Amino acid sequence: MNDRSSPTTFPGPPAAETLRARAEIDLDAVRANVRTLRACAPRAELMAVVKADGYGHGAVPCARAAREAGAAWLGTATPQEALALRAAGDTGRLMCWLWTPGGPWREAIEADVDVSASALWALEEIVAAARACGRTARVHLKADTGLGRGGCQPADWPAFVAAARAAEAEGAVRVTGIWSHFACADEPGHPANAAQLDAFREAIRLAERAGLDPEVRHHANSPATLTLPESHFDLVRTGVSVYGLSPSPEVGVAADLGLRPAMTLSASLALVKQVPAGHGVSYGYAYRTPGPTTLGLVPLGYADGVPRHASGTAPVLAAGAWRTVAGRVAMDQFVLDLGGDPASAGDEVVLFGPGDRGEPTAEDWARAAGTISYEIVTRISARVSRTHTNVRPDTGG
């Protein structure tokens, strides 16, 4: 009987709840990938790009691991990402490039972050922020060599570099970098690659003629680092390859490139049940069981980052074999047809990993979903807990 004189207590969530879904990130894989990439560009420094929470792998632990493996620079898209790394204790060279008017220029300058400018408005805001805090801002000037996103157009470049040189003479800025970005480096041999390099060399020539002497010139992303040595210059910016994924099938699969995928995404079956032939599965009955079978419920869905367009196509390792997502991926769950093979609630299923245990890879998921591996790993949401292995206790990385 309940003792009403005692305070009522409620049990916490069962320990098994922590096993609903997990992304395990192998930091030794990150370190090994950085070393492989450094060997591809031995005369250049390496920037490990840790934007978007380290492509979904955890920015801070992956940044530490990359530093340990010799990454001289870190790169982020947004200033908030860069400032978070500083708050976590990183003190090395750090660049961020995706700015909008009114951004936290002063905070970035005071945190010794290298900032990027693609237009006069940005340079003017950087100069104003540098004056306000009494510091010299470190600035990378971005040239649009053909990608058509960020970067200063060739017609505006002479005036842009002249303004930057004037700001240098004042002491407000130090132009530490000239940079650009490829459009087609994931297609080796594409004529745009050579054309962009020619445009970049001309941008450098004009900047130097204006009196600028940048510390680093950089154009190479992951695929260019792996396949285009003439693009390495002083610094290479490596993103998806740091996490062990190939930039594209045309460049090669991860194993052929000496890369090891760092993330393994797995879950525990929430329910296993027997159903008859012709049973509908998930919304719209896009799948019906061809015969009596066993269904397994995986507690992951598009709110966790599992792409809905992987419905009916994506592979999962479950009950000792590859299975295909049966029917539509829902917000929180999807179903596997286990074909009558034995399974129980709580059994592990692996969506993707490095492939060591015969599991699918993120590249397999990308092919099944008609997308790229970048999206597969980056979209894994905060609902999925991250666990980092091979953490070095002396650094936390």
C-alpha positions as CSV (number, residue, x, y, z in Angstrom):
1,M,0.0,0.0,0.0
2,N,1.1,3.6,-0.6
3,D,2.4,5.3,2.5
4,R,0.8,8.8,2.2
5,S,3.1,10.2,4.9
6,S,6.0,9.8,2.5
7,P,6.6,12.1,-0.4
8,T,5.6,10.6,-3.7
9,T,8.6,9.9,-6.0
10,F,8.6,9.1,-9.7
11,P,11.2,6.9,-11.4
12,G,13.4,8.6,-14.0
13,P,13.5,7.4,-17.6
14,P,14.8,3.9,-18.0
15,A,18.5,3.6,-18.7
16,A,17.7,2.0,-22.0
17,E,16.4,5.3,-23.3
18,T,19.9,6.5,-23.8
19,L,20.2,3.7,-26.4
20,R,17.3,5.0,-28.6
21,A,19.8,6.4,-31.1
22,R,23.4,7.4,-31.0
23,A,26.0,8.8,-33.3
24,E,29.5,7.5,-32.4
25,I,32.4,9.6,-33.7
26,D,35.8,8.1,-33.8
27,L,38.3,10.8,-33.2
28,D,41.2,8.6,-34.2
29,A,39.6,8.5,-37.6
30,V,39.5,12.3,-37.7
31,R,43.2,12.4,-36.8
32,A,44.2,9.8,-39.4
33,N,42.2,11.7,-42.1
34,V,43.9,15.0,-41.3
35,R,47.3,13.3,-41.5
36,T,46.3,11.7,-44.9
37,L,45.2,15.1,-46.2
38,R,48.4,16.8,-45.0
39,A,50.4,14.3,-46.9
40,C,48.4,15.2,-50.1
41,A,49.5,18.8,-49.8
42,P,52.9,18.6,-48.0
43,R,54.0,22.2,-49.0
44,A,50.8,23.8,-47.7
45,E,49.2,24.3,-44.3
46,L,45.9,22.6,-43.7
47,M,42.7,24.1,-42.5
48,A,40.2,21.7,-41.0
49,V,36.7,23.1,-41.6
50,V,34.4,22.5,-38.6
51,K,31.4,24.4,-39.7
52,A,27.9,23.1,-39.1
53,D,29.0,21.5,-35.8
54,G,31.8,19.7,-37.5
55,Y,29.6,18.4,-40.3
56,G,27.4,16.9,-37.6
57,H,30.3,15.2,-35.8
58,G,30.8,17.8,-33.0
59,A,32.8,20.9,-33.7
60,V,34.9,21.2,-30.5
61,P,36.1,17.6,-30.1
62,C,36.8,17.3,-33.9
63,A,38.6,20.6,-33.9
64,R,40.8,19.4,-31.0
65,A,41.5,16.1,-32.8
66,A,42.4,18.0,-36.0
67,R,44.7,20.3,-34.2
68,E,46.5,17.3,-32.7
69,A,47.0,15.8,-36.1
70,G,48.6,19.0,-37.4
71,A,45.8,21.2,-38.7
72,A,47.3,24.7,-38.5
73,W,44.0,26.4,-39.1
74,L,40.3,25.9,-38.4
75,G,37.6,27.2,-40.5
76,T,33.9,28.0,-39.9
77,A,31.1,29.5,-41.9
78,T,29.5,31.8,-39.3
79,P,31.1,34.0,-36.7
80,Q,29.0,32.4,-34.0
81,E,30.7,29.1,-34.8
82,A,34.1,30.7,-34.6
83,L,33.4,32.4,-31.3
84,A,32.1,29.1,-29.8
85,L,35.5,27.5,-30.6
86,R,37.3,30.4,-28.9
87,A,35.0,30.0,-25.9
88,A,35.9,26.3,-25.8
89,G,39.6,27.2,-25.5
90,D,40.9,27.1,-29.0
91,T,43.7,29.7,-29.5
92,G,45.1,28.8,-32.9
93,R,44.5,30.4,-36.3
94,L,40.8,30.4,-37.0
95,M,38.9,31.9,-40.0
96,C,35.2,32.5,-40.6
97,W,33.7,33.7,-43.9
98,L,29.9,33.9,-43.9
99,W,29.1,37.5,-42.8
100,T,26.0,39.7,-43.1
101,P,25.8,43.5,-42.4
102,G,25.9,44.3,-38.7
103,G,27.7,41.0,-37.8
104,P,29.8,40.7,-34.7
105,W,32.9,42.0,-36.3
106,R,34.3,43.6,-33.1
107,E,33.8,40.3,-31.1
108,A,35.6,38.4,-33.8
109,I,38.5,40.8,-34.0
110,E,38.9,40.9,-30.3
111,A,38.9,37.1,-30.3
112,D,41.8,37.0,-32.9
113,V,39.6,35.5,-35.5
114,D,40.5,36.0,-39.2
115,V,37.5,37.4,-41.0
116,S,36.6,37.4,-44.6
117,A,35.4,40.2,-46.9
118,S,33.9,39.9,-50.4
119,A,32.8,43.5,-50.9
120,L,33.5,47.1,-49.8
121,W,30.6,47.1,-47.4
122,A,32.2,44.3,-45.4
123,L,35.6,46.0,-45.5
124,E,34.1,49.2,-44.2
125,E,32.4,47.5,-41.3
126,I,35.6,45.7,-40.4
127,V,37.6,48.9,-40.4
128,A,34.9,50.6,-38.2
129,A,35.0,47.7,-35.8
130,A,38.8,47.7,-35.7
131,R,38.9,51.4,-34.9
132,A,36.3,50.9,-32.2
133,C,38.3,48.2,-30.3
134,G,41.7,49.6,-31.1
135,R,42.9,46.3,-32.7
136,T,44.2,45.5,-36.2
137,A,41.8,43.1,-37.9
138,R,43.1,40.1,-39.8
139,V,41.2,39.9,-43.1
140,H,41.0,37.5,-46.0
141,L,39.8,39.0,-49.2
142,K,37.7,36.7,-51.3
143,A,37.7,36.8,-55.1
144,D,34.9,35.3,-57.1
145,T,36.8,33.3,-59.7
146,G,33.7,31.7,-61.1
147,L,31.6,30.0,-58.5
148,G,29.2,32.9,-58.4
149,R,28.5,32.8,-54.6
150,G,30.6,34.9,-52.2
151,G,33.6,36.8,-53.5
152,C,34.3,40.1,-55.3
153,Q,33.8,40.1,-59.0
154,P,36.8,40.7,-61.3
155,A,35.5,44.1,-62.4
156,D,35.3,45.3,-58.8
157,W,38.5,43.7,-57.6
158,P,41.1,46.5,-58.4
159,A,39.0,49.0,-56.3
160,F,38.5,46.5,-53.6
161,V,42.2,45.6,-53.1
162,A,43.1,49.3,-53.3
163,A,40.6,50.0,-50.4
164,A,42.1,47.2,-48.4
165,R,45.6,48.5,-49.0
166,A,44.5,51.9,-47.7
167,A,43.0,50.3,-44.6
168,E,46.3,48.5,-44.1
169,A,48.2,51.8,-44.3
170,E,46.0,53.2,-41.6
171,G,46.7,50.2,-39.4
172,A,43.0,49.1,-39.2
173,V,43.5,45.8,-41.0
174,R,46.2,43.3,-42.0
175,V,45.3,41.4,-45.2
176,T,46.4,38.0,-44.2
177,G,44.8,36.0,-47.0
178,I,43.5,36.1,-50.6
179,W,41.1,33.2,-51.3
180,S,38.4,31.7,-53.5
181,H,36.4,28.5,-53.9
182,F,36.0,26.0,-56.7
183,A,32.7,25.2,-58.4
184,C,33.7,21.9,-60.0
185,A,36.7,20.4,-58.2
186,D,34.7,17.3,-57.5
187,E,34.8,16.7,-61.2
188,P,38.5,16.2,-61.9
189,G,39.4,17.5,-65.4
190,H,36.4,19.9,-65.6
191,P,37.6,22.9,-67.6
192,A,36.2,25.3,-65.0
193,N,39.0,24.2,-62.6
194,A,41.8,25.5,-64.8
195,A,39.8,28.6,-65.6
196,Q,39.2,29.4,-62.0
197,L,42.9,28.9,-61.1
198,D,43.9,31.3,-63.9
199,A,41.4,33.9,-62.5
200,F,42.8,33.4,-59.0
201,R,46.4,33.9,-60.1
202,E,45.3,37.2,-61.8
203,A,43.5,38.3,-58.6
204,I,46.7,37.6,-56.6
205,R,48.7,39.5,-59.2
206,L,46.5,42.5,-58.9
207,A,46.4,42.4,-55.1
208,E,50.2,42.3,-55.0
209,R,50.5,45.1,-57.5
210,A,48.2,47.2,-55.2
211,G,50.8,46.6,-52.4
212,L,49.2,43.7,-50.5
213,D,51.4,40.8,-49.3
214,P,49.0,38.1,-48.0
215,E,50.3,35.5,-45.6
216,V,48.3,32.7,-47.3
217,R,46.7,32.3,-50.6
218,H,44.1,29.5,-50.7
219,H,41.6,28.0,-53.2
220,A,41.6,24.2,-52.7
221,N,38.7,22.5,-51.0
222,S,38.7,18.7,-50.2
223,P,38.5,17.4,-53.8
224,A,41.1,19.9,-55.0
225,T,43.4,18.9,-52.1
226,L,43.1,15.3,-53.2
227,T,43.3,15.6,-56.9
228,L,44.6,19.1,-58.0
229,P,48.1,19.8,-56.5
230,E,48.5,23.0,-58.6
231,S,45.7,24.5,-56.5
232,H,47.3,24.0,-53.1
233,F,49.2,27.4,-52.9
234,D,49.9,28.2,-49.2
235,L,46.8,26.6,-47.5
236,V,44.2,24.0,-48.3
237,R,40.7,24.0,-46.8
238,T,39.5,20.5,-46.1
239,G,35.9,19.9,-44.9
240,V,34.1,16.6,-45.6
241,S,37.3,14.6,-46.1
242,V,38.3,15.4,-42.5
243,Y,35.4,13.3,-41.4
244,G,36.4,10.4,-43.7
245,L,34.0,10.9,-46.6
246,S,34.8,11.2,-50.2
247,P,33.9,14.6,-51.8
248,S,32.3,12.8,-54.8
249,P,32.2,9.4,-56.6
250,E,34.3,10.9,-59.4
251,V,37.1,11.6,-56.9
252,G,36.9,8.0,-55.5
253,V,35.5,6.2,-52.6
254,A,36.8,6.9,-49.1
255,A,38.8,3.7,-48.8
256,D,40.6,4.4,-52.1
257,L,41.5,7.9,-50.9
258,G,42.9,6.6,-47.6
259,L,40.0,8.1,-45.6
260,R,38.1,6.5,-42.8
261,P,34.5,7.6,-42.0
262,A,34.3,8.8,-38.4
263,M,30.6,8.6,-37.7
264,T,28.5,5.5,-37.0
265,L,24.8,6.1,-36.7
266,S,22.8,3.3,-34.9
267,A,19.6,2.8,-32.9
268,S,17.8,0.2,-30.9
269,L,14.7,-1.5,-32.2
270,A,11.7,-0.2,-30.4
271,L,9.3,-2.9,-31.4
272,V,9.4,-6.3,-33.2
273,K,6.1,-7.9,-34.3
274,Q,4.7,-10.5,-36.6
275,V,2.3,-9.4,-39.3
276,P,0.4,-11.2,-42.1
277,A,0.8,-10.9,-45.8
278,G,-0.5,-7.8,-47.4
279,H,-0.1,-5.7,-44.3
280,G,0.4,-2.0,-45.0
281,V,3.5,-0.3,-43.6
282,S,3.7,3.4,-42.6
283,Y,1.9,6.4,-44.2
284,G,0.1,5.9,-47.5
285,Y,0.8,2.1,-47.6
286,A,3.7,2.7,-50.0
287,Y,4.9,-0.7,-48.8
288,R,2.8,-3.8,-48.2
289,T,4.3,-7.0,-46.9
290,P,4.6,-9.7,-49.6
291,G,4.0,-12.5,-47.1
292,P,3.9,-13.2,-43.4
293,T,6.9,-11.5,-41.9
294,T,8.6,-9.7,-39.0
295,L,8.6,-5.9,-38.8
296,G,11.1,-4.0,-36.8
297,L,10.5,-0.4,-35.7
298,V,13.5,1.9,-35.8
299,P,13.0,5.0,-33.5
300,L,14.6,7.5,-35.9
301,G,12.9,9.7,-38.4
302,Y,13.3,12.9,-40.4
303,A,13.2,14.9,-37.1
304,D,16.5,13.1,-36.3
305,G,17.9,13.8,-39.8
306,V,16.9,10.6,-41.6
307,P,16.0,11.8,-45.0
308,R,12.3,11.3,-45.9
309,H,13.4,10.8,-49.5
310,A,15.3,7.7,-48.4
311,S,11.8,6.0,-48.0
312,G,11.8,2.6,-49.6
313,T,15.5,2.9,-50.7
314,A,18.0,3.3,-47.9
315,P,19.9,0.4,-46.4
316,V,20.2,-0.6,-42.8
317,L,22.1,-3.4,-41.1
318,A,19.6,-5.3,-38.9
319,A,19.3,-8.9,-37.7
320,G,22.6,-9.8,-39.5
321,A,21.7,-8.5,-43.0
322,W,21.1,-5.4,-45.0
323,R,17.5,-4.3,-45.0
324,T,15.8,-1.6,-46.9
325,V,13.6,1.0,-45.3
326,A,10.1,-0.3,-45.7
327,G,7.6,2.4,-46.7
328,R,7.8,6.0,-45.7
329,V,10.2,7.5,-43.2
330,A,8.1,9.3,-40.6
331,M,9.1,12.2,-38.2
332,D,10.3,9.9,-35.4
333,Q,10.5,6.4,-36.8
334,F,10.7,4.1,-39.8
335,V,10.1,0.4,-40.3
336,L,12.2,-2.5,-41.6
337,D,10.9,-5.8,-43.0
338,L,13.1,-8.4,-41.3
339,G,11.8,-11.2,-43.4
340,G,11.0,-13.5,-40.5
341,D,14.6,-13.4,-39.2
342,P,14.8,-13.5,-35.4
343,A,15.0,-10.1,-33.7
344,S,14.0,-8.5,-30.4
345,A,13.2,-5.1,-29.1
346,G,16.5,-3.5,-28.0
347,D,18.6,-5.1,-30.7
348,E,21.0,-2.8,-32.4
349,V,20.5,-1.6,-36.0
350,V,23.2,0.3,-37.9
351,L,22.2,2.9,-40.4
352,F,25.7,3.7,-41.5
353,G,29.3,3.6,-40.4
354,P,32.8,2.9,-41.8
355,G,31.7,-0.5,-43.2
356,D,33.9,-2.6,-40.9
357,R,31.0,-4.8,-39.8
358,G,29.4,-5.0,-43.2
359,E,27.2,-2.0,-42.4
360,P,26.2,0.5,-45.0
361,T,28.2,3.8,-45.3
362,A,27.0,7.3,-45.5
363,E,27.9,7.2,-49.1
364,D,25.5,4.2,-49.5
365,W,22.8,6.3,-47.9
366,A,23.6,9.3,-50.2
367,R,23.2,7.1,-53.3
368,A,19.9,5.7,-52.0
369,A,18.5,9.1,-51.2
370,G,19.8,10.8,-54.3
371,T,22.0,13.3,-52.4
372,I,25.6,13.6,-51.2
373,S,27.3,12.2,-48.1
374,Y,27.8,15.8,-46.8
375,E,24.0,16.1,-46.3
376,I,23.6,12.7,-44.7
377,V,26.0,13.4,-41.8
378,T,25.4,17.1,-41.4
379,R,21.6,16.7,-41.1
380,I,21.7,14.4,-38.1
381,S,19.9,16.4,-35.5
382,A,20.6,17.3,-31.9
383,R,18.0,14.7,-30.8
384,V,20.7,12.1,-31.6
385,S,23.3,11.9,-28.8
386,R,26.9,12.1,-29.9
387,T,29.5,10.0,-28.3
388,H,33.2,10.6,-29.1
389,T,35.7,7.7,-28.8
390,N,39.5,7.8,-28.6
391,V,39.4,11.1,-26.7
392,R,42.8,12.1,-25.5
393,P,42.5,12.8,-21.8
394,D,45.3,15.3,-21.7
395,T,43.5,17.7,-24.1
396,G,39.9,16.6,-24.0
397,G,40.2,16.1,-27.8
